[in-house]
């Protein structure tokens, strides 16, 4: 296995740390099928003397709920059936 650049290894370590920190929270947010996700974003900023590394973890649960109904217009006369 080849040696990773230092910034790459730092990103991997940060992702591991965030995964360990937020895994239980993500697991607790699983849907009724047991599915859950964590999304990681790694940003390298080389515009500085040293590379700035930012690793973000997002845990999200999507809830969809719907109500469909018909509402009669109170100003509209009802037609006899």
Secondary structure, 3 states (H helix, E strand, C coil): CCCCCHHHHHHHHHHHHHHHHHHHHHHHCCCCCCCCCEEEEEEEECCCCCCEEEEEEEECCCCCCCCCCCCCCCCCCCCCC
